[in-house]
Amino acid sequence: MRQHRRTLRLLGSLLLVAMTASVTGAAPAPAASPTPLDRVIPAPASVAPGGSPYRITRGTHIRVDGSRETRRVGEYLAKILRPSTGYHLPVTAQGAGGIRLRLAEGPFGVEGYRLDSGRHGVTITAARPAGLFHGVQTLRQLLPAAVEKDSVRPGPWLVAGGTIKDTPRYGWRGAMLDVSRHFFTVDQVKRYIDQLALYKINKLHLHLSDDQGWRIAIDSWPRLATHGGSTEVGGGPGGFYTKADYKEIVRYAASRYLEVVPEIDMPGHTNAALASYADLNCDGVAPPLYTGTEVGFSSLCVGKEITYDFVDDVIRELAALTPGRYLHIGGDEAHSTSHEDYVKFMDRVQPIVAKYGKTVVGWHQLTGAAPAPGALAQYWGLDGTSAEEKERVAKAAQNGTGVILSPADRVYLDMKYTKDTPLGLSWAGYVEVQRSYDWDPGAYLPGVSGGAVKGVEAPMWSETLENSGHIEFMAFPRLPGVAELGWSSAASHDWERYKGRLAAQAERWDALGIDYYRSPQVPWGSAGR
């Protein structure tokens, strides 16, 4: 009889729930399901779904091997997961199960990884710490977007079952930030680094000097920073990085497995330097500081020996601060330098870079001179750039110069999306999301074979950008597409499938507080609020 009454009460409760749903129009909450393994960006090389999902719980441990690098990646993962899950998630070398990070030899290369997920745990295996870190970014995207929140959320925290095997297509997957036209603080740069890391970008190119501002302290030429760095576009206060600031950016980038590539643009784009030291000018007269946006009017004095003393000192001090392999010497838009002087200048400057142990990177105008052995040329032309200019780049590539692709009408993140975009410029045209994504780096430049293409890079020029919100609005949603062009195979490239994966990222950007352009080309749905 007691059992009968309990049954009647249960049936009554179920009926009340059904009636309430009928009255309010509410539907029963669907059962939680994990994010499919093939929904991440960049698209992995191989996905094999199957088996039960893993659920992160209060009892989950993050298990690492004995290496310091693996523990560091484990602590990074725990720092992401703890605020939203509310779980302790100890990082330990003991036990089994849970989330495991392990270094082991295998077909991973420097940056590849394997992720195995099942009922009893998730294991990320890589040959190098960078691969483990990239595997962690994939794991983040497999978890609900709420995992990015900084306060406790209810979960559940499920990871779909199966295996991902992943290696990058290109070794250079870069993003450039122009800190010269407008200055960005160390914390603002760090915020962008974290956003780049989520999509497996591995190079941060910092444009440290231009007509409007010099942004790095050089002890032997102190007025470069104190005077040359004292303004910006529009006449704001500008700013510069002390050597300690710069080292902190380099350290933080390295902790996210990004290599910093510093750029000192020359012989043009040098008004901030010329205004700081009169002797760098051919007539010995320092011009005023510049806060406009025109280009091509400035030039170091190629015929003066002090110019090369200046270049030697700057490269020596900057190279000493930069553990990475590369130093970018600019070389674009040197309209006030004759061709003869440009060639002479590059012939003098490239050996200085080599003297201090770095490899030259220059904008593709470098191929109008004689690129040093091993140098990289960064192509920023348009689809419509002259055949002659493209042929010059192709000839350099055939002679051993590597090419980084940054076509302005594809991946310049400061280009307006449409004529109504409130930020950005449009000299290279309007660059909507599909245009930015829908091209193949390996087949882009005629005569430049796949082996000569070292990768892709998305520059962010800052004439109109003044804060992190501006950077994010112009980077998202285009940046993930550039990252996919650099990481994923050409065979996986498909706009129709990609735009659905991109739309699914919106909820994560909301959780991270990232503003973004809600392109009508992307089916945002409820995620694109």
N, C-alpha and C positions, 0 to 999 in steps of 0.2 A: 504493500500500500504506500509506504514511504517512497519507494522507488518510482511508483506511478505518479506521485505528486511532483517529484523532482522532474520527471519527464514532461509533465504538463507545464511546469514553470519554464523549462528550457524552450518548449515549443512556443509559449507565450512571448518569451523574450525575443525569439527569432522573428515572430510575427510583428512585434513592435518595431524592430529594426527595419523590417521590410516596409512597414507602413510609413515610418519616418522618412525612408529613402524615397518612397513614392510621393510623399507630400513635398519634400524639399527639392526633389529632383536630383539628389546626390546619388552617385554610383558607388558601389563598394570599391574600396581601395584595391587596385590591382596588386598582385604579388610582385615583389621586387625581382627584377631580372638584371643580370650583370651586363655591362657594356660589351658588345661583341668584340672579339680580338681584332677585327679588321676595321674598326672605326677610328683608329688613332691617326694622327698626323705627326710626322711624315708616314706614308704608307710603308709598312714593313716589307722586307724582301720575301718572306714566306710566313703564311699563317695556316695552322692546322687546328681548328677548334675541335673540342671533344672532351667528354668527361664532366665530372661535377665541378662546380665553382668552388673557390676557396673563400672562406669568410673570415675577415679580420675580427677578432674578438678581444675581450679584456685579457685573455690569456696568451695572446700572440706575442712572440718574441721576434726580434730582428737578429738573425744569426749571421755572423761574419767569420771569415778565417782570421789568421793571426796577423795579417798585414795591416799596417797603419792606414794605407790608402783605402782598403776595404772598410775598415772601421769608420773612416771619415765619411764615406758614402752612406754607410748605415746610419750614422748620426744625422746626416742631412735628411735622409728619408724619415727618420723618427721625428725630426723637427717639423716636417710638413704634416705628418699624420696625427701627432698628439693633440693639437688644439681642437680639431674637428671631431675626432673620435672620443676624446676624453680618456684614452687608454695610456698606460704607462709605456708600453712597447719597449722594454729594455733591449739594448744592443749588447749582445753577448756572443762569445765564441763557443758556448756550451749547448748541448742538447740537439734536438732534431725537430723538423717540422717548422711551422711558422713561415716567415719570409726569410729566405736564405740568399746571401750574396757571396759568390765564390769566384776566385780567379783560377783559371785552368787553361792549359793550352788547348787550342782548337781552331777551327776555321773562322775566327772572328776578326782577325786583323787588329788594328789599334783601337777601333771604335765600335766594332760589332759586338753583339751579345746574343744570348739565347734566353728566352723566358719560358719556363714550364710552370703551369698552374694546374692544380687538382685539389681534391677534397682536403688533403692533409697539408697543403702549403704551396708557396710560390718560390721558385728558385730562379735567380738570375745569374747566369754564368758568362764570363768574359775573359779574354786573355789579358786585358789591361784595364786599369781603373776607369778610364774614359768610357769604355764599353759598359761597365757596371752602371756608371752614372746615366748614360743614355737609356739603359734598360729601366732604370728607376723612373725616367720621364715617361716611358711607355706605361709603366705600372700606374703612375699618377693618372694618366688619361683613361685607364681601364676602370678606375674607381669612380664613384659618383662625383659630380662636380663639387658637391658640398664639402668634399675632403679638403678643398682649398680655403675654407672659411677659418677664421681665427677664433671661433667659439664652438662649443660642443653642439653637434647635430646628431639626430637619432640613427642615421644609417638606414639599412644594413650596409656593411662595407664588403661587397662581393667582387671577386675577380673571376672572370669567366675561365672555364677549364680549357686547356689546350696548350699548344706550343707556338711561339713566335721565334723565328730565326731571322736575324737582321744584321745587315752591314750596309754602309753608305756607298752611294755611287761615286761621290767626289770627296776629296780630302779637304777642299776649301769651301766652307759654307758660311759666308760672312754677312755681317751687317755693319754699315758705317754710320757713325753719329758725328754730325758736324757740331762741334762745341765752340766754333769760332764766330759764326754769324750771330748766334745767341749762346751765351755761356750756360752750361748745365752743371749743377753741383755734383759732388761725389755721390751723394745719396740718390740723386736722380739717375746718374749713370748706373749705379748698382741696381736700381729698379728695372732699368731696361735690360741689363745683363740677365736678371732672373727670368724675364719674359723671353729672351732669346734662348736661354737654356732649355725651356720647356719644349722647344721645337728642334733641339739638337743642333743649333747654330754653334760653330766652334771657332769663329774669328770675330773679334771686335776691333774694327778699324776706327781709330779716333782721329778725326781731322782737327789737328791741334793749332793750326795757324792759317790765317787768311788776311785779306785786306782789312777786315773789321776787328780782328782781335788775335793776339798771341796768347796762348793758354797754358804754357808750361814754363816753369821757372828754369832759367839757365844761369848758373852762377857766374860764368865768365862774361855774360852780357845781360846784366840784371834788368836794364830798362825795357827789355823785350816784354817781360811780364808786367812790371810795375807801370810802365807807360803804355806799351803796345796792347796790354790786356785790360786797359782801363775803360773800354767802351765796347759797344756792340751795335748791331743794326738798330736804327731808331734812336741811338744815343743813350741807351741804358748804361748801368754801371759796369757791365762786363764782369771780369773776374779771371782768375787763373788758378792752376793747380800748383801747389808747392810740390817739391819732390816727394814729400811724405804722402801727399794726396794721390799723386800719380802711382806711387808704389802700392797704396791701398786699393786703387782701382785694378791694378795688375794682379794683386793677391786675390781679390774677390773674384775677378774673372777666372783666374786659374782654379779657384775652388769650385767653379761651375764648368770647368774644362773648356774655357774659351781662352784663346791666345790673343793678346792685345797687339795690334799692328799700328804703331803711331805714324802719323803723317805730318811732315813739314813740307808744305807746298812751295815749290820754287821752280824756276826763277820768277814766275808771275805770282799773283795772289799774295804779294809780299808787302803791302802798304803799311801794315802794323809794324813790321820790322824796319822799314825805311823811315817811318815816322819816329822810331825810337833811337836810331843812330844815323846821323847825317852822313857819316863816312861811307855808308853802304850805297849812297846815291852817287851817280856819275858826276853830278854838279856840286856835290858836297852840301846840298841844302835839303833838310828834312821836310817832307810834306806834312800837312796836318793829318791828324787821325781821321779815319773815314767811317761813316755810319750808314752809307747807302748800300745799294745792292748791285750796282753795275760791276762788270768784270772786264779783265783784259788790259787795264790801264797801267799796271805797276810792273816793275822788273828790277831785280837785283842788277848791279852793275857788273856785267860779265868781264869787262876788261881790267877791273881792279883786283889786286892781289888780296886786299883785305876781305873781299867777298868770300874767298876760299878759306881764309882764317876763320871767318864767321861760321861758314858751313861746317868746317872741321870741328870747331868747338861745340856747336849745337848737336851734331851727330854723335860726337864722342860722349857727351853728357847724357843724351837721350838713349843711346845704345847701352850705356852702363846701367840705366834704370829698367831696361826692357829685356827680360829673359827670353822672349820669343825670337824666332829666326828672322823676322822680316822688319824692314824699315821702309816706309813709303815716302818717296821724294816728290810726289805730285807730278808736275810737268805739264799740266793742262792749261789751255787758254792763255798761253804766254804771248799774247798778241803784240805786246810792246817790245818783244825780244826778236831780233832778226833770226832767220833760220840758221845762218852761220854762227851767230852767238849762242843760239840754243844748243846746237851740236857741240860747240866748244865747252859750254857749261856742263852738259851731261857727261862729256868725256872726262872732265875734271872731278865731278861730284860722285859718280858711281864708284870709282876706286876708293873714295873716302868711306863709303858705306861698307865696302868689303874689308877695309883696313880695321874697322871696328867689329868685324865678325858677323855682319848682317847681310841678308840677301835683299837686293833692290826690288821694290815694287814701284811702279809708276803708272799714271793714267796712260791710255794707249798712244797718246802723242809721243811717248818715249820711243816708239818704233820709228819715228821720223829722224831720230838720231841712231846711235848704235847701242842697243841694249846690251848690258854686261852679261857674260855667261851666267846662266841660271836665273836671270831676271824674269819677273812676271809683269805682264802688261794688262792693265785693267781696262777693258773695253766699255765705254759708256755712250757709244754712238746710238743711232736710231735705226729702225728698219730702213729708213730712207737715206741713211748716210751714204755718201758717194762711194761708188765702186772702187775708186782709186784709194780712198782711205782704208776701206776694208781689205783691199789687196795688200796694202802695206803691212797691216796687222797679220794677214795670212802669211806673207813672206817671212816676217819675223818668227812666226810660230813654226814655220817649216825649217827655220835655222836654229830652233831650240828654245825660243822664248815661250814660256808658258802663258796662257791666257786665262784671266778671270773675267767672267761675263757679268756686266752690269748695264745692259741696254736701258737707256734712260726712259724710253717709252714703254718699258715693260716692268722694271723693278726699281726705279727711282721712287722711293716711298713718299717723297715730298710733292710729287705730281698730284694735282687735283683728281678726284674720282670723276667728277662731272663739272660743268660750268658753275654749278651752284655750291660746290664745296667751299666752306668758309675759310679754309686754310690752304696753304700750298701754292704752287706755281703751275703754269700750263705751257711753258715754252716747248716741252716735248710732247704736248697733247694731253688729253685726258686719259687716265689709266684706271679703268674699272677692274674689278676683281678677276673676271675671266681673262681679260687681256694680260694681266700680270702673271697669271698661272699658265696660260695655254700656249706654251712654246717649248722647244726642246734645246737645251744648252748644247747638246752634242751635235746638233745639226744646224746651229744658228748662223755661224759665220762661214761662208763659202771658202774652202781651202784650208780651214782650220780643223784638223782631224780630231777625233775623240780624245786621243792621247795627249794632245796639246792643251785641251781644255782642263784646267785644274779645278774649276768649280764656279760657283755663282756668289754674288754679293749684292745685297740690297742697301744702297746708300740712302741716308736721311739727311738732306740739307735743311738748314734751319733758318733761312731768311724770314719765314713767317711763323716759326715755332718758338714758343717762349717757355713752355713748362711740360711736365710729364703727360698731362692730359692731351696736349697737342701732339706729342710724339705718338702716343698710343692710338689716337684717332686716325692718324695717317698710316701707322704700321698695321693696324688690325682692321680688316681681315686679310690684308695682302701678304704680310710677313710669313704666315704659316705656309702659303703656297710657294714662296721662294725657298723656304726651308725644304719643302717636299721636292722641288726641282733639284736641289743639291743632294738630297739623301736618297730618294727612291729611284727605282729603275725606270727607264723610259717606257718599258712595257706596262707599267702600272698606271701610267698617266691617262686619266680619263676625267674630263671636266664634269660630266653628268654624275659620276659616282663621287667625285671629290666634293662638289658643292653640298651634298648631303652630309658628308663627314665634317665639312667646315661649319655648317649650320649647328651641328651638335656641340661645337666648341663654345658657342655663345654663353651657355649656362656657366661654363668654367670661367670665362672672362668676367661675367657678372660677379661670380664668387670672389675673384681676385681684384675686383674694383677697377677693371680695365675698360675704359671707354672705347667704342669702336663704331665704325661706319656701317650702318645697316643697309648694305647694298641690296637693291631690288633684284639682283641676279642670284641671290642666295635664298633658299627656302627656309628662312629663320623659324617660322612657325612660332609657337609659344616661347621658344628659347630666345628669340630675338626681341625681347621686350624693349 
